Amino acid sequence: MNQAPARSWLNPFRNAPNLLTLMRICLAPFLVAAILEGRYRLGFILFIAAGLTDALDGTLARVLKQRSMLGHYLDPVADKLLLSTLFLVLLYKGMMPITVTVLVFLRDVTIILVAALLYAAVGRREFHPSIFGKANTLAQITAVAAVLLHQLTPAYWVVIFRRIALDATMALTVASGLHYAWIVSRRPGAPAVNDAK
């Protein structure tokens, strides 16, 4: 008899993970505006806030057992929307190396095209995140944070941190792209790995 009140109490939080993901999407234009206006401290704070929503939505989904199909697709879309936009904006401002940006976009576009072709060929396919995809996303987040932090302080450790983060992003972008291609070529009829996240 106590289960009903408990479920009722948790009900307001049922959509909290998806709301946090939507909040991350809504933060994107404010973050872009802050960077374009040269307000890097505000941009860094907003980026950290976006990162926290990314960590919280997954945690809440697991704790509240509220994983949904919408959240399954919306979360990586939110990540890609935010990161891709930031890579372009930082490139425009001359803070992100063109090589890193081109590699990131080339990988993502290639994966989208391959996924579209596979969908057209064999119909709907389930996607699951891989360790390489997760590592690549983490590297991209770290790279953006390091680039923004470098605008706030010229400390030597920040310069080194930025260089390492950018190198790791390039390496993992290539590695995750090749891993995705290997999975598709080895198991063309099996569910593909969602390396886009």
Backbone torsions as a table, in degrees:
resi	resn	phi	psi	omega
1	MET	NA	-20.0	-179.7
2	ASN	-84.7	-9.0	-177.1
3	GLN	-72.2	-35.1	-178.1
4	ALA	-62.4	-49.8	177.6
5	PRO	-60.0	-36.7	-179.3
6	ALA	-63.7	-44.3	178.9
7	ARG	-64.9	-38.2	178.1
8	SER	-63.2	-37.5	-179.6
9	TRP	-68.4	-34.7	-179.1
10	LEU	-81.6	-16.9	-174.7
11	ASN	-55.1	-41.5	179.4
12	PRO	-59.8	-22.3	-177.7
13	PHE	-95.0	4.1	-173.6
14	ARG	-58.4	-39.8	-177.3
15	ASN	-100.3	10.5	-177.0
16	ALA	-57.7	-43.7	179.2
17	PRO	-58.2	-45.4	-179.8
18	ASN	-68.2	-33.8	177.7
19	LEU	-66.3	-38.2	176.4
20	LEU	-64.7	-38.1	177.4
21	THR	-65.0	-43.0	177.1
22	LEU	-64.6	-34.5	177.0
23	MET	-63.1	-38.7	178.4
24	ARG	-63.2	-40.0	177.4
25	ILE	-64.3	-40.8	-179.3
26	CYS	-68.0	-26.5	178.6
27	LEU	-71.2	-24.1	-173.9
28	ALA	-54.1	-51.5	-178.2
29	PRO	-63.9	-34.6	178.0
30	PHE	-68.4	-38.1	178.3
31	LEU	-66.4	-43.9	178.3
32	VAL	-62.6	-44.0	179.9
33	ALA	-61.6	-41.5	-179.6
34	ALA	-62.3	-41.2	-179.9
35	ILE	-69.4	-44.0	-179.7
36	LEU	-63.2	-30.7	178.8
37	GLU	-86.1	-0.2	179.4
38	GLY	77.6	16.7	179.0
39	ARG	-94.2	73.4	-170.8
40	TYR	-71.2	-30.2	177.1
41	ARG	-64.5	-45.8	177.1
42	LEU	-63.4	-41.1	179.2
43	GLY	-61.4	-40.9	179.4
44	PHE	-65.0	-42.2	179.5
45	ILE	-64.0	-44.0	179.5
46	LEU	-65.0	-35.8	179.5
47	PHE	-67.8	-40.3	176.3
48	ILE	-62.9	-40.9	178.4
49	ALA	-62.2	-41.2	177.9
50	ALA	-63.9	-39.3	178.0
51	GLY	-64.1	-37.1	178.9
52	LEU	-66.6	-38.8	177.7
53	THR	-65.0	-34.1	178.2
54	ASP	-64.7	-41.1	179.3
55	ALA	-71.6	-39.1	-175.9
56	LEU	-71.6	-37.1	-176.1
57	ASP	-65.5	-38.5	177.2
58	GLY	-68.5	-40.1	179.4
59	THR	-64.0	-45.5	179.7
60	LEU	-64.5	-39.3	179.8
61	ALA	-61.0	-37.7	179.5
62	ARG	-75.4	-45.1	-176.7
63	VAL	-65.5	-44.7	-178.1
64	LEU	-87.2	-3.1	-177.9
65	LYS	53.8	47.5	-177.5
66	GLN	-116.4	38.9	176.6
67	ARG	-71.4	131.0	-178.2
68	SER	-129.4	162.5	178.0
69	MET	-64.9	-36.3	177.2
70	LEU	-60.8	-47.9	179.9
71	GLY	-64.8	-33.6	-179.5
72	HIS	-59.7	-38.1	-179.0
73	TYR	-94.9	-32.6	-175.2
74	LEU	-70.0	-36.3	-176.6
75	ASP	-61.6	-52.6	177.8
76	PRO	-65.3	-31.4	177.2
77	VAL	-64.5	-42.6	178.3
78	ALA	-61.9	-43.1	178.7
79	ASP	-60.9	-48.3	-177.6
80	LYS	-66.8	-39.8	178.9
81	LEU	-60.2	-47.6	-178.2
82	LEU	-66.9	-50.5	-175.5
83	LEU	-67.6	-43.5	-179.6
84	SER	-62.0	-42.7	178.3
85	THR	-62.1	-43.7	-179.0
86	LEU	-66.5	-39.3	177.2
87	PHE	-60.5	-42.1	179.4
88	LEU	-66.5	-44.2	-178.7
89	VAL	-65.3	-43.7	179.5
90	LEU	-67.3	-33.8	174.5
91	LEU	-64.9	-43.8	178.4
92	TYR	-59.7	-37.4	-179.8
93	LYS	-81.6	-1.8	178.5
94	GLY	78.3	20.3	-177.1
95	MET	-106.2	-16.9	179.8
96	MET	-112.5	125.4	179.3
97	PRO	-57.2	139.5	-178.1
98	ILE	-64.1	-33.3	-180.0
99	THR	-61.5	-43.8	179.9
100	VAL	-64.1	-45.8	-177.9
101	THR	-63.5	-43.7	-179.9
102	VAL	-63.0	-44.1	179.5
103	LEU	-60.9	-45.3	-179.0
104	VAL	-61.0	-46.4	-177.8
105	PHE	-72.7	-37.3	178.8
106	LEU	-61.9	-42.8	178.3
107	ARG	-62.9	-47.9	-176.6
108	ASP	-64.9	-43.3	179.9
109	VAL	-64.3	-41.5	179.2
110	THR	-61.9	-44.1	179.8
111	ILE	-63.7	-40.8	179.1
112	ILE	-63.5	-43.1	-180.0
113	LEU	-65.0	-44.3	179.1
114	VAL	-63.3	-43.2	179.3
115	ALA	-61.8	-39.7	179.3
116	ALA	-65.6	-41.2	178.8
117	LEU	-65.0	-41.7	179.2
118	LEU	-66.1	-38.6	178.3
119	TYR	-62.8	-41.9	179.7
120	ALA	-67.2	-31.6	-175.7
121	ALA	-83.0	-42.7	-173.4
122	VAL	-123.1	4.4	178.9
123	GLY	86.8	-164.3	-175.6
124	ARG	-60.0	139.0	179.7
125	ARG	-131.5	138.8	177.1
126	GLU	-83.6	142.4	-179.0
127	PHE	-119.3	138.1	178.3
128	HIS	-129.9	137.0	-178.2
129	PRO	-65.2	143.2	177.4
130	SER	-106.4	165.2	179.6
131	ILE	-64.1	-34.6	179.0
132	PHE	-70.5	-38.9	177.7
133	GLY	-64.4	-43.2	179.2
134	LYS	-65.4	-41.5	179.6
135	ALA	-64.9	-37.7	179.3
136	ASN	-66.2	-42.6	177.4
137	THR	-61.9	-43.8	178.4
138	LEU	-61.6	-40.8	179.2
139	ALA	-64.7	-40.7	179.3
140	GLN	-65.0	-42.8	177.9
141	ILE	-61.5	-44.4	179.7
142	THR	-63.6	-39.5	-180.0
143	ALA	-63.8	-44.7	178.8
144	VAL	-63.1	-43.9	179.1
145	ALA	-61.5	-42.0	-178.7
146	ALA	-66.4	-40.1	179.0
147	VAL	-64.5	-42.6	178.4
148	LEU	-67.6	-40.8	179.6
149	LEU	-63.7	-34.0	179.0
150	HIS	-64.0	-24.9	176.8
151	GLN	-77.1	-16.7	-178.0
152	LEU	-94.9	-28.7	-178.8
153	THR	-150.0	138.3	178.5
154	PRO	-91.7	17.8	-176.7
155	ALA	-53.6	144.3	-176.1
156	TYR	-60.1	-40.5	-178.5
157	TRP	-65.2	-29.7	177.7
158	VAL	-70.7	-39.4	177.7
159	VAL	-60.9	-45.6	178.9
160	ILE	-65.1	-44.1	179.6
161	PHE	-59.3	-42.7	179.0
162	ARG	-62.3	-45.7	-179.2
163	ARG	-62.2	-44.6	179.4
164	ILE	-63.7	-43.6	-179.2
165	ALA	-63.0	-41.1	179.8
166	LEU	-68.9	-41.3	177.6
167	ASP	-64.0	-41.4	179.0
168	ALA	-64.3	-38.0	178.6
169	THR	-62.6	-45.3	179.3
170	MET	-63.3	-45.5	-177.9
171	ALA	-63.7	-45.6	-177.5
172	LEU	-74.3	-27.6	175.5
173	THR	-63.8	-46.2	178.2
174	VAL	-66.3	-46.5	-177.0
175	ALA	-62.7	-44.3	-178.8
176	SER	-69.1	-35.4	176.8
177	GLY	-64.9	-43.2	178.1
178	LEU	-66.8	-36.6	178.5
179	HIS	-64.8	-42.2	177.6
180	TYR	-61.1	-45.2	179.7
181	ALA	-62.6	-38.6	179.7
182	TRP	-65.5	-42.8	178.9
183	ILE	-61.2	-45.9	-178.4
184	VAL	-64.6	-41.8	-177.7
185	SER	-71.5	-31.9	-178.3
186	ARG	-81.3	-32.4	-175.8
187	ARG	-132.1	66.5	-176.5
188	PRO	-63.1	-24.1	-178.5
189	GLY	-100.8	-1.2	-178.3
190	ALA	-99.3	164.4	177.5
191	PRO	-57.5	133.0	-177.9
192	ALA	-79.7	159.6	177.7
193	VAL	-86.8	130.3	177.2
194	ASN	-79.4	93.0	-178.6
195	ASP	-93.3	5.2	-176.7
196	ALA	-75.2	-18.4	-179.3
197	LYS	-92.0	NA	NA
